[in-house]
Amino acid sequence: MTEIRVWCLLLLGILARTSGYTQPTELVNYDYNYDDKIKTVILRPYGSTVGFPMTYLNSDRPLELKFDDLNGDFVYYKYRIVQCDANWNPSQLNELEYLEGFNDQEIREYAYSINTRVVYTTYSLVFPNDLISVTKSGNYLIHIYRDDDNMPVLTRRFVVSEQLFGVAATLASSLEAGKMREDQRIDLSLTTSQRIQDPLNQVKIAILKNGIWNNRPLLGPRFVRNDRMTYDYIKETSFPGGKEFRYLDIRSVRRPNYKIENLERFNDRTEVFLRTENLEGRSEHSSYPDLGGSYLIQNLDRPDSEMENDYFLVHFYLKSPGRLSNPVYVLGQFNQWGTSEDAQPMKYEPEKGYYTTTILMKQGYYDYYYAEKTKSGFNSNETEGNSYETANIYQIIVYYHAFGERWDRVGQFWTLGTPVSGALRED
């Protein structure tokens, strides 16, 4: 993911124009929490337990944003929606050109935790709504900020799509020598009834694996024939297969999952100590259901009250015969795949032969994996390994820039791969 942190000068006019909003700190154009008291941020289609933050233009299915504030008190939060181009830089449009309604609306839905050792307030927002909606497809950011001092607390990406293109996509093993049993490759073609004068430059695609934003360049078609655009790349549409996600089940303290070695409850906290896990880089592939890297907030002990879901201090242990070449992290959607403050390097304890870290996590069921942080990004070759058989989910975003228009449309959103299993592992 390209981390373009300094874009406030481009965005400042949009942010300040309608309400006197002045941003005192830098904003980012990727998923990020600016306040370490903000936890468990979820942005998904309304009513879905898991899912990518995407909706169709003029759809009757909105998105829902939820987050916890561990300060515990009520805070007036507001939100802004900003349109971006295909590279997630602010678009050239004035917000009056892509919004119906007005920015800087209050978040009005909130609730306090009940009978929890860690006190928090949950805020929720469903949008588009009667006060604000988008009128054009494209990439969007939603910024949440405090009303009293205009300080940002979180930024999240979402996508609004049209249905201008037909997509034909298949998943196969890599064609590169030495990677046929490790990597997965996507064969892709598009069709459309749109009259496109220069499809090589006007139509680009982005491919995500398991909803993880990456810094790969946008791809134009390699061949165009009549109304069909073909993206038959070899390297550019190939991804390391990885392995099935590991899982953590902390939905119950009365009936702890077998992966929990010990659970200790104190007046002000609950601590969960997991069993020591092993490096899987050289192990054979095993198939089992997962959530595609996502997580589900749930309390099996008190299933009727969402506000009784507590926070636990979870201790992870990863056995290793020696210190690896690079810092090791626990990654998942719960910590924005390494961009949140929860993504801290694990500590290696040579006398015990393992890596360890402690993460504050809300009761639920989580997918995660271990990875090394290298100069080029996170790499799980040594910690998890790769297999072309792994059940991954790929998101394909088709961008279309029409002549005479000043923004990048999202002409189609397509999902490829094994559907997310509704079953959770109980082994």
C-alpha positions as a Markdown table, in Angstrom:
| # | Residue | x | y | z |
|---|---|---|---|---|
| 1 | Met | 0.0 | 0.0 | 0.0 |
| 2 | Thr | 1.3 | 3.4 | -1.0 |
| 3 | Glu | 1.4 | 5.5 | 2.2 |
| 4 | Ile | 0.8 | 9.0 | 1.0 |
| 5 | Arg | 0.7 | 10.8 | 4.3 |
| 6 | Val | 1.2 | 14.4 | 3.1 |
| 7 | Trp | -1.9 | 15.3 | 1.1 |
| 8 | Cys | -3.5 | 17.8 | 3.4 |
| 9 | Leu | -2.7 | 20.8 | 1.3 |
| 10 | Leu | -4.6 | 19.2 | -1.6 |
| 11 | Leu | -7.5 | 18.3 | 0.8 |
| 12 | Leu | -7.6 | 21.3 | 2.9 |
| 13 | Gly | -9.9 | 23.4 | 0.7 |
| 14 | Ile | -12.4 | 20.6 | 0.5 |
| 15 | Leu | -12.3 | 20.0 | 4.3 |
| 16 | Ala | -12.6 | 23.6 | 5.2 |
| 17 | Arg | -15.0 | 25.0 | 2.6 |
| 18 | Thr | -18.5 | 24.3 | 4.0 |
| 19 | Ser | -18.1 | 24.3 | 7.8 |
| 20 | Gly | -15.0 | 26.0 | 8.8 |
| 21 | Tyr | -13.4 | 22.6 | 9.4 |
| 22 | Thr | -9.6 | 23.1 | 10.0 |
| 23 | Gln | -7.5 | 20.0 | 10.1 |
| 24 | Pro | -4.7 | 20.4 | 12.6 |
| 25 | Thr | -2.9 | 17.2 | 11.9 |
| 26 | Glu | -2.0 | 15.3 | 8.8 |
| 27 | Leu | -4.6 | 12.9 | 7.2 |
| 28 | Val | -3.8 | 9.7 | 5.4 |
| 29 | Asn | -5.5 | 8.1 | 2.5 |
| 30 | Tyr | -5.6 | 4.5 | 3.9 |
| 31 | Asp | -7.3 | 2.8 | 6.8 |
| 32 | Tyr | -5.8 | 4.3 | 10.0 |
| 33 | Asn | -6.7 | 5.1 | 13.6 |
| 34 | Tyr | -5.2 | 8.4 | 14.8 |
| 35 | Asp | -6.2 | 7.9 | 18.5 |
| 36 | Asp | -5.0 | 4.8 | 20.3 |
| 37 | Lys | -8.2 | 4.7 | 22.3 |
| 38 | Ile | -10.2 | 4.0 | 19.2 |
| 39 | Lys | -10.6 | 0.2 | 18.8 |
| 40 | Thr | -12.5 | -2.4 | 16.8 |
| 41 | Val | -13.3 | -0.3 | 13.8 |
| 42 | Ile | -15.7 | -2.2 | 11.4 |
| 43 | Leu | -16.8 | -0.9 | 8.0 |
| 44 | Arg | -19.0 | -3.4 | 6.2 |
| 45 | Pro | -22.2 | -3.7 | 4.2 |
| 46 | Tyr | -25.1 | -3.1 | 6.6 |
| 47 | Gly | -26.3 | -6.4 | 8.0 |
| 48 | Ser | -23.3 | -8.5 | 7.0 |
| 49 | Thr | -21.1 | -10.3 | 9.5 |
| 50 | Val | -18.1 | -10.0 | 7.2 |
| 51 | Gly | -17.6 | -8.2 | 3.9 |
| 52 | Phe | -15.7 | -5.7 | 1.8 |
| 53 | Pro | -16.6 | -2.0 | 2.3 |
| 54 | Met | -18.3 | -1.6 | -1.1 |
| 55 | Thr | -21.8 | -0.6 | -2.2 |
| 56 | Tyr | -23.3 | 0.0 | -5.6 |
| 57 | Leu | -24.4 | 3.5 | -6.8 |
| 58 | Asn | -28.1 | 4.1 | -5.9 |
| 59 | Ser | -28.2 | 0.8 | -4.0 |
| 60 | Asp | -30.6 | 0.3 | -1.2 |
| 61 | Arg | -27.9 | -1.5 | 0.8 |
| 62 | Pro | -25.8 | 1.0 | 2.7 |
| 63 | Leu | -22.6 | 0.6 | 4.6 |
| 64 | Glu | -22.2 | 0.5 | 8.4 |
| 65 | Leu | -19.3 | 1.9 | 10.4 |
| 66 | Lys | -18.9 | 1.0 | 14.0 |
| 67 | Phe | -16.0 | 1.8 | 16.4 |
| 68 | Asp | -15.3 | 1.7 | 20.2 |
| 69 | Asp | -13.9 | 4.6 | 22.2 |
| 70 | Leu | -12.1 | 3.3 | 25.3 |
| 71 | Asn | -12.2 | 6.6 | 27.0 |
| 72 | Gly | -15.7 | 5.5 | 28.0 |
| 73 | Asp | -17.3 | 9.0 | 28.0 |
| 74 | Phe | -19.6 | 10.5 | 25.3 |
| 75 | Val | -17.9 | 12.5 | 22.6 |
| 76 | Tyr | -19.5 | 14.4 | 19.8 |
| 77 | Tyr | -18.1 | 12.8 | 16.7 |
| 78 | Lys | -18.7 | 14.1 | 13.1 |
| 79 | Tyr | -17.9 | 12.6 | 9.7 |
| 80 | Arg | -16.8 | 13.7 | 6.3 |
| 81 | Ile | -16.8 | 11.9 | 3.0 |
| 82 | Val | -14.1 | 12.7 | 0.5 |
| 83 | Gln | -13.9 | 11.4 | -3.1 |
| 84 | Cys | -10.5 | 10.1 | -4.4 |
| 85 | Asp | -9.1 | 9.1 | -7.8 |
| 86 | Ala | -8.0 | 5.5 | -8.6 |
| 87 | Asn | -4.7 | 6.1 | -6.8 |
| 88 | Trp | -6.4 | 7.4 | -3.7 |
| 89 | Asn | -5.4 | 11.0 | -4.1 |
| 90 | Pro | -8.2 | 13.6 | -3.7 |
| 91 | Ser | -10.3 | 13.9 | -6.9 |
| 92 | Gln | -10.7 | 17.1 | -8.9 |
| 93 | Leu | -14.4 | 17.4 | -8.0 |
| 94 | Asn | -15.9 | 19.8 | -5.6 |
| 95 | Glu | -17.8 | 18.0 | -2.9 |
| 96 | Leu | -21.1 | 19.5 | -4.2 |
| 97 | Glu | -20.4 | 17.5 | -7.4 |
| 98 | Tyr | -20.3 | 14.1 | -5.7 |
| 99 | Leu | -22.4 | 14.6 | -2.6 |
| 100 | Glu | -26.1 | 15.0 | -2.1 |
| 101 | Gly | -26.5 | 16.6 | 1.3 |
| 102 | Phe | -23.8 | 18.1 | 3.5 |
| 103 | Asn | -20.6 | 16.9 | 5.2 |
| 104 | Asp | -19.8 | 17.3 | 8.8 |
| 105 | Gln | -22.8 | 15.5 | 10.1 |
| 106 | Glu | -23.0 | 14.2 | 13.7 |
| 107 | Ile | -22.8 | 10.5 | 14.6 |
| 108 | Arg | -26.0 | 10.1 | 16.6 |
| 109 | Glu | -26.0 | 6.4 | 17.5 |
| 110 | Tyr | -24.0 | 5.3 | 20.5 |
| 111 | Ala | -24.2 | 3.0 | 23.5 |
| 112 | Tyr | -22.2 | 2.4 | 26.7 |
| 113 | Ser | -20.6 | -1.0 | 27.6 |
| 114 | Ile | -22.4 | -3.0 | 30.3 |
| 115 | Asn | -20.7 | -5.2 | 33.0 |
| 116 | Thr | -17.3 | -5.1 | 31.3 |
| 117 | Arg | -13.9 | -4.8 | 32.9 |
| 118 | Val | -12.8 | -2.5 | 30.1 |
| 119 | Val | -15.2 | 0.4 | 29.8 |
| 120 | Tyr | -16.0 | 1.7 | 26.3 |
| 121 | Thr | -18.6 | 3.5 | 24.2 |
| 122 | Thr | -19.7 | 2.1 | 20.8 |
| 123 | Tyr | -20.5 | 4.5 | 18.0 |
| 124 | Ser | -22.3 | 3.5 | 14.9 |
| 125 | Leu | -23.2 | 5.1 | 11.6 |
| 126 | Val | -25.2 | 3.9 | 8.6 |
| 127 | Phe | -24.5 | 5.6 | 5.3 |
| 128 | Pro | -25.6 | 6.7 | 2.7 |
| 129 | Asn | -28.5 | 8.1 | 4.7 |
| 130 | Asp | -31.2 | 10.8 | 4.6 |
| 131 | Leu | -28.6 | 13.5 | 5.4 |
| 132 | Ile | -25.8 | 12.5 | 3.0 |
| 133 | Ser | -25.2 | 10.3 | 0.0 |
| 134 | Val | -22.9 | 10.1 | -2.9 |
| 135 | Thr | -24.0 | 10.7 | -6.5 |
| 136 | Lys | -21.0 | 9.3 | -8.4 |
| 137 | Ser | -19.1 | 6.0 | -8.3 |
| 138 | Gly | -15.5 | 6.0 | -7.3 |
| 139 | Asn | -13.0 | 5.6 | -4.4 |
| 140 | Tyr | -14.0 | 7.3 | -1.1 |
| 141 | Leu | -12.6 | 8.1 | 2.3 |
| 142 | Ile | -14.7 | 8.6 | 5.4 |
| 143 | His | -13.0 | 10.7 | 8.1 |
| 144 | Ile | -14.3 | 10.7 | 11.7 |
| 145 | Tyr | -13.2 | 13.6 | 13.9 |
| 146 | Arg | -14.0 | 15.1 | 17.3 |
| 147 | Asp | -16.4 | 18.1 | 17.1 |
| 148 | Asp | -14.8 | 20.0 | 20.0 |
| 149 | Asp | -11.3 | 20.3 | 18.6 |
| 150 | Asn | -11.6 | 18.9 | 15.0 |
| 151 | Met | -9.0 | 16.3 | 15.8 |
| 152 | Pro | -9.3 | 13.2 | 13.5 |
| 153 | Val | -9.8 | 9.8 | 15.1 |
| 154 | Leu | -10.0 | 7.4 | 12.1 |
| 155 | Thr | -9.9 | 7.2 | 8.4 |
| 156 | Arg | -11.5 | 4.3 | 6.3 |
| 157 | Arg | -11.6 | 3.5 | 2.6 |
| 158 | Phe | -14.8 | 2.4 | 0.8 |
| 159 | Val | -15.8 | 2.0 | -2.8 |
| 160 | Val | -19.0 | 2.9 | -4.6 |
| 161 | Ser | -19.4 | 1.0 | -7.9 |
| 162 | Glu | -21.5 | 1.1 | -11.0 |
| 163 | Gln | -22.1 | -1.9 | -13.2 |
| 164 | Leu | -20.7 | -0.8 | -16.6 |
| 165 | Phe | -18.5 | -3.8 | -17.3 |
| 166 | Gly | -19.0 | -7.6 | -17.5 |
| 167 | Val | -16.2 | -9.6 | -15.8 |
| 168 | Ala | -14.9 | -13.0 | -16.7 |
| 169 | Ala | -12.3 | -14.2 | -14.3 |
| 170 | Thr | -10.7 | -17.5 | -13.3 |
| 171 | Leu | -8.1 | -18.5 | -10.7 |
| 172 | Ala | -5.2 | -20.8 | -11.6 |
| 173 | Ser | -1.7 | -21.6 | -10.5 |
| 174 | Ser | 1.2 | -19.4 | -11.6 |
| 175 | Leu | 2.9 | -19.8 | -14.9 |
| 176 | Glu | 6.3 | -18.7 | -13.5 |
| 177 | Ala | 9.0 | -21.4 | -13.2 |
| 178 | Gly | 9.4 | -22.5 | -9.6 |
| 179 | Lys | 6.1 | -20.9 | -8.4 |
| 180 | Met | 3.5 | -23.1 | -9.9 |
| 181 | Arg | 2.7 | -24.8 | -6.6 |
| 182 | Glu | 3.1 | -21.6 | -4.5 |
| 183 | Asp | 1.4 | -18.7 | -6.4 |
| 184 | Gln | -2.1 | -18.0 | -7.7 |
| 185 | Arg | -2.8 | -16.2 | -11.0 |
| 186 | Ile | -5.9 | -14.5 | -12.2 |
| 187 | Asp | -7.0 | -14.6 | -15.8 |
| 188 | Leu | -9.3 | -11.7 | -16.5 |
| 189 | Ser | -11.2 | -10.1 | -19.3 |
| 190 | Leu | -13.8 | -7.3 | -19.5 |
| 191 | Thr | -16.7 | -6.5 | -21.8 |
| 192 | Thr | -18.8 | -3.4 | -22.0 |
| 193 | Ser | -21.4 | -1.6 | -24.0 |
| 194 | Gln | -19.7 | 1.7 | -23.4 |
| 195 | Arg | -18.0 | 3.4 | -26.3 |
| 196 | Ile | -14.4 | 3.7 | -25.1 |
| 197 | Gln | -12.0 | 5.6 | -27.4 |
| 198 | Asp | -8.8 | 4.6 | -25.6 |
| 199 | Pro | -9.3 | 1.5 | -23.5 |
| 200 | Leu | -5.6 | 1.0 | -22.9 |
| 201 | Asn | -5.5 | 4.2 | -20.9 |
| 202 | Gln | -9.1 | 4.7 | -19.8 |
| 203 | Val | -9.8 | 1.3 | -18.2 |
| 204 | Lys | -7.5 | 0.2 | -15.3 |
| 205 | Ile | -7.9 | -2.6 | -12.7 |
| 206 | Ala | -6.8 | -3.1 | -9.2 |
| 207 | Ile | -6.6 | -6.5 | -7.6 |
| 208 | Leu | -6.8 | -7.1 | -3.9 |
| 209 | Lys | -6.2 | -10.3 | -2.0 |
| 210 | Asn | -8.5 | -10.9 | 1.0 |
| 211 | Gly | -9.4 | -7.2 | 1.0 |
| 212 | Ile | -5.8 | -6.1 | 1.7 |
| 213 | Trp | -4.9 | -2.8 | -0.1 |
| 214 | Asn | -1.6 | -3.0 | -1.8 |
| 215 | Asn | 0.8 | -0.8 | -3.7 |
| 216 | Arg | 0.7 | -2.6 | -7.0 |
| 217 | Pro | 0.3 | -0.3 | -10.0 |
| 218 | Leu | -3.0 | -0.2 | -11.8 |
| 219 | Leu | -3.1 | -2.5 | -14.8 |
| 220 | Gly | -4.5 | -1.6 | -18.3 |
| 221 | Pro | -5.6 | -4.3 | -20.7 |
| 222 | Arg | -2.9 | -6.1 | -22.7 |
| 223 | Phe | -5.1 | -6.8 | -25.7 |
| 224 | Val | -8.3 | -5.1 | -27.0 |
| 225 | Arg | -10.5 | -6.8 | -29.6 |
| 226 | Asn | -13.9 | -5.4 | -30.4 |
| 227 | Asp | -15.7 | -5.0 | -27.0 |
| 228 | Arg | -13.4 | -7.4 | -25.1 |
| 229 | Met | -10.4 | -6.2 | -23.0 |
| 230 | Thr | -8.0 | -9.0 | -21.9 |
| 231 | Tyr | -5.6 | -8.8 | -18.9 |
| 232 | Asp | -3.6 | -12.0 | -19.4 |
| 233 | Tyr | -0.5 | -11.0 | -17.4 |
| 234 | Ile | 1.8 | -13.5 | -15.9 |
| 235 | Lys | 3.6 | -11.8 | -13.0 |
| 236 | Glu | 1.3 | -8.7 | -12.6 |
| 237 | Thr | -1.8 | -10.7 | -11.8 |
| 238 | Ser | -0.1 | -13.4 | -9.7 |
| 239 | Phe | -0.1 | -13.5 | -5.9 |
| 240 | Pro | 1.7 | -15.7 | -3.3 |
| 241 | Gly | -0.9 | -18.2 | -2.2 |
| 242 | Gly | -0.1 | -18.1 | 1.5 |
| 243 | Lys | -1.8 | -20.6 | 3.8 |
| 244 | Glu | -5.2 | -20.7 | 5.4 |
| 245 | Phe | -5.5 | -18.2 | 8.2 |
| 246 | Arg | -4.9 | -19.1 | 11.8 |
| 247 | Tyr | -7.7 | -18.4 | 14.1 |
| 248 | Leu | -8.4 | -17.1 | 17.6 |
| 249 | Asp | -11.7 | -17.9 | 19.4 |
| 250 | Ile | -12.3 | -15.7 | 22.5 |
| 251 | Arg | -16.0 | -15.7 | 22.4 |
| 252 | Ser | -16.4 | -17.4 | 25.8 |
| 253 | Val | -14.7 | -17.3 | 29.2 |
| 254 | Arg | -16.9 | -20.1 | 30.6 |
| 255 | Arg | -15.9 | -22.5 | 27.9 |
| 256 | Pro | -12.5 | -21.4 | 26.6 |
| 257 | Asn | -11.4 | -22.7 | 23.2 |
| 258 | Tyr | -8.7 | -25.4 | 23.2 |
| 259 | Lys | -6.1 | -22.9 | 21.8 |
| 260 | Ile | -6.3 | -21.1 | 25.1 |
| 261 | Glu | -3.7 | -22.3 | 27.5 |
| 262 | Asn | -4.8 | -20.2 | 30.4 |
| 263 | Leu | -7.3 | -17.5 | 31.2 |
| 264 | Glu | -7.0 | -15.1 | 34.2 |
| 265 | Arg | -9.6 | -12.6 | 35.3 |
| 266 | Phe | -8.8 | -9.6 | 37.5 |
| 267 | Asn | -11.0 | -6.7 | 38.7 |
| 268 | Asp | -9.8 | -4.4 | 35.9 |
| 269 | Arg | -8.9 | -6.9 | 33.1 |
| 270 | Thr | -9.0 | -10.4 | 31.6 |
| 271 | Glu | -5.8 | -11.9 | 30.3 |
| 272 | Val | -5.8 | -14.8 | 27.7 |
| 273 | Phe | -2.7 | -16.9 | 27.3 |
| 274 | Leu | -2.6 | -18.8 | 24.0 |
| 275 | Arg | -0.8 | -22.1 | 23.4 |
| 276 | Thr | 2.5 | -21.7 | 21.6 |
| 277 | Glu | 2.3 | -22.0 | 17.9 |
| 278 | Asn | 4.8 | -23.2 | 15.3 |
| 279 | Leu | 6.3 | -21.7 | 12.1 |
| 280 | Glu | 4.4 | -23.1 | 9.2 |
| 281 | Gly | 6.7 | -22.0 | 6.3 |
| 282 | Arg | 7.7 | -25.5 | 5.4 |
| 283 | Ser | 4.6 | -27.4 | 6.3 |
| 284 | Glu | 2.1 | -29.0 | 4.0 |
| 285 | His | -1.0 | -27.2 | 3.0 |
| 286 | Ser | -4.1 | -27.9 | 5.2 |
| 287 | Ser | -7.6 | -26.9 | 4.2 |
| 288 | Tyr | -10.1 | -25.6 | 6.7 |
| 289 | Pro | -12.7 | -22.8 | 6.8 |
| 290 | Asp | -11.8 | -19.3 | 7.7 |
| 291 | Leu | -13.2 | -15.7 | 7.5 |
| 292 | Gly | -10.9 | -14.5 | 4.7 |
| 293 | Gly | -8.8 | -12.6 | 7.3 |
| 294 | Ser | -11.7 | -10.9 | 8.8 |
| 295 | Tyr | -13.2 | -11.2 | 12.4 |
| 296 | Leu | -16.6 | -11.5 | 14.1 |
| 297 | Ile | -17.4 | -9.7 | 17.4 |
| 298 | Gln | -19.5 | -12.1 | 19.5 |
| 299 | Asn | -20.0 | -13.1 | 23.1 |
| 300 | Leu | -21.3 | -16.7 | 23.6 |
| 301 | Asp | -21.7 | -16.3 | 27.3 |
| 302 | Arg | -24.1 | -13.3 | 27.0 |
| 303 | Pro | -25.4 | -13.6 | 23.4 |
| 304 | Asp | -28.4 | -11.2 | 23.9 |
| 305 | Ser | -26.3 | -8.1 | 24.8 |
| 306 | Glu | -23.8 | -6.8 | 22.3 |
| 307 | Met | -22.7 | -4.2 | 24.8 |
| 308 | Glu | -21.4 | -6.9 | 27.2 |
| 309 | Asn | -18.6 | -7.9 | 24.9 |
| 310 | Asp | -15.5 | -7.3 | 26.9 |
| 311 | Tyr | -11.9 | -6.6 | 25.9 |
| 312 | Phe | -9.1 | -9.1 | 26.7 |
| 313 | Leu | -5.3 | -8.8 | 26.8 |
| 314 | Val | -4.3 | -11.7 | 24.5 |
| 315 | His | -0.8 | -13.1 | 24.7 |
| 316 | Phe | 0.6 | -14.7 | 21.5 |
| 317 | Tyr | 3.5 | -17.1 | 21.4 |
| 318 | Leu | 5.3 | -18.3 | 18.2 |
| 319 | Lys | 8.0 | -20.9 | 18.6 |
| 320 | Ser | 11.2 | -20.3 | 16.6 |
| 321 | Pro | 14.6 | -22.1 | 16.8 |
| 322 | Gly | 16.2 | -18.7 | 16.4 |
| 323 | Arg | 15.6 | -15.0 | 15.7 |
| 324 | Leu | 14.4 | -14.5 | 12.1 |
| 325 | Ser | 16.0 | -12.0 | 9.8 |
| 326 | Asn | 13.2 | -9.4 | 10.2 |
| 327 | Pro | 10.8 | -8.3 | 12.9 |
| 328 | Val | 7.8 | -10.6 | 13.2 |
| 329 | Tyr | 4.2 | -9.3 | 13.5 |
| 330 | Val | 0.7 | -10.7 | 14.1 |
| 331 | Leu | -1.5 | -9.4 | 11.3 |
| 332 | Gly | -5.2 | -9.4 | 10.4 |
| 333 | Gln | -8.0 | -7.2 | 9.5 |
| 334 | Phe | -8.4 | -6.4 | 13.2 |
| 335 | Asn | -5.2 | -4.2 | 13.0 |
| 336 | Gln | -5.6 | -3.0 | 9.5 |
| 337 | Trp | -2.9 | -5.5 | 8.3 |
| 338 | Gly | -0.2 | -3.7 | 10.0 |
| 339 | Thr | -1.1 | 0.0 | 9.8 |
| 340 | Ser | -2.7 | 0.4 | 13.3 |
| 341 | Glu | -1.0 | 1.0 | 16.6 |
| 342 | Asp | -1.9 | -2.7 | 17.5 |
| 343 | Ala | 0.6 | -3.9 | 14.9 |
| 344 | Gln | 3.8 | -3.9 | 17.1 |
| 345 | Pro | 6.7 | -6.3 | 16.5 |
| 346 | Met | 6.8 | -9.4 | 18.6 |
| 347 | Lys | 9.6 | -9.8 | 21.1 |
| 348 | Tyr | 12.0 | -12.7 | 20.7 |
| 349 | Glu | 13.0 | -14.4 | 24.0 |
| 350 | Pro | 16.0 | -16.6 | 23.1 |
| 351 | Glu | 16.0 | -18.5 | 26.5 |
| 352 | Lys | 12.4 | -19.7 | 25.8 |
| 353 | Gly | 12.8 | -20.1 | 22.0 |
| 354 | Tyr | 9.7 | -18.1 | 21.0 |
| 355 | Tyr | 8.4 | -14.8 | 19.9 |
| 356 | Thr | 5.7 | -13.1 | 22.0 |
| 357 | Thr | 3.4 | -10.1 | 22.0 |
| 358 | Thr | 0.2 | -8.9 | 23.8 |
| 359 | Ile | -2.7 | -7.4 | 22.0 |
| 360 | Leu | -5.9 | -5.9 | 23.4 |
| 361 | Met | -8.8 | -7.5 | 21.6 |
| 362 | Lys | -12.6 | -7.5 | 21.9 |
| 363 | Gln | -14.4 | -10.8 | 22.5 |
| 364 | Gly | -14.9 | -12.5 | 19.2 |
| 365 | Tyr | -13.5 | -14.8 | 16.5 |
| 366 | Tyr | -10.5 | -13.6 | 14.6 |
| 367 | Asp | -8.4 | -14.7 | 11.6 |
| 368 | Tyr | -4.8 | -13.8 | 11.7 |
| 369 | Tyr | -1.3 | -14.8 | 10.5 |
| 370 | Tyr | 2.4 | -14.2 | 11.3 |
| 371 | Ala | 4.6 | -12.3 | 9.0 |
| 372 | Glu | 8.1 | -10.6 | 8.8 |
| 373 | Lys | 8.3 | -6.9 | 8.1 |
| 374 | Thr | 10.8 | -6.4 | 5.3 |
| 375 | Lys | 11.9 | -3.2 | 3.4 |
| 376 | Ser | 9.3 | -4.1 | 0.7 |
| 377 | Gly | 6.5 | -4.9 | 3.1 |
| 378 | Phe | 5.2 | -7.8 | 5.1 |
| 379 | Asn | 6.3 | -11.3 | 4.0 |
| 380 | Ser | 5.0 | -14.6 | 5.4 |
| 381 | Asn | 7.1 | -17.0 | 3.3 |
| 382 | Glu | 9.1 | -18.2 | 6.4 |
| 383 | Thr | 6.3 | -17.9 | 9.0 |
| 384 | Glu | 3.4 | -19.4 | 7.0 |
| 385 | Gly | 4.6 | -20.5 | 3.6 |
| 386 | Asn | 2.7 | -20.6 | 0.3 |
| 387 | Ser | 0.4 | -23.0 | -1.5 |
| 388 | Tyr | -1.6 | -22.6 | -4.8 |
| 389 | Glu | -4.4 | -24.6 | -3.1 |
| 390 | Thr | -5.1 | -21.9 | -0.4 |
| 391 | Ala | -8.7 | -20.6 | -0.4 |
| 392 | Asn | -8.2 | -16.9 | -0.9 |
| 393 | Ile | -10.7 | -14.2 | -1.9 |
| 394 | Tyr | -9.8 | -11.7 | -4.6 |
| 395 | Gln | -11.4 | -8.3 | -5.1 |
| 396 | Ile | -11.2 | -6.8 | -8.6 |
| 397 | Ile | -12.0 | -3.1 | -9.0 |
| 398 | Val | -12.5 | -1.8 | -12.5 |
| 399 | Tyr | -11.7 | 1.9 | -12.9 |
| 400 | Tyr | -13.0 | 3.9 | -15.9 |
| 401 | His | -12.0 | 7.5 | -16.7 |
| 402 | Ala | -14.3 | 8.8 | -19.4 |
| 403 | Phe | -13.2 | 11.6 | -21.8 |
| 404 | Gly | -14.3 | 14.9 | -20.5 |
| 405 | Glu | -14.8 | 13.8 | -16.9 |
| 406 | Arg | -12.7 | 14.8 | -14.0 |
| 407 | Trp | -12.9 | 11.8 | -11.8 |
| 408 | Asp | -12.3 | 8.0 | -12.0 |
| 409 | Arg | -15.4 | 5.9 | -12.0 |
| 410 | Val | -15.6 | 2.5 | -10.5 |
| 411 | Gly | -17.2 | 0.7 | -13.4 |
| 412 | Gln | -17.4 | -2.7 | -11.7 |
| 413 | Phe | -16.5 | -4.6 | -8.5 |
| 414 | Trp | -16.0 | -8.3 | -8.7 |
| 415 | Thr | -15.2 | -11.0 | -6.2 |
| 416 | Leu | -13.2 | -14.1 | -7.2 |
| 417 | Gly | -12.3 | -17.1 | -5.1 |
| 418 | Thr | -13.7 | -19.4 | -2.4 |
| 419 | Pro | -16.6 | -17.8 | -0.6 |
| 420 | Val | -16.1 | -16.9 | 3.0 |
| 421 | Ser | -17.3 | -19.9 | 5.0 |
| 422 | Gly | -20.2 | -19.4 | 7.4 |
| 423 | Ala | -18.7 | -22.1 | 9.6 |
| 424 | Leu | -16.3 | -21.2 | 12.3 |
| 425 | Arg | -13.6 | -23.7 | 13.4 |
| 426 | Glu | -14.3 | -25.5 | 16.7 |
| 427 | Asp | -11.4 | -27.8 | 16.7 |
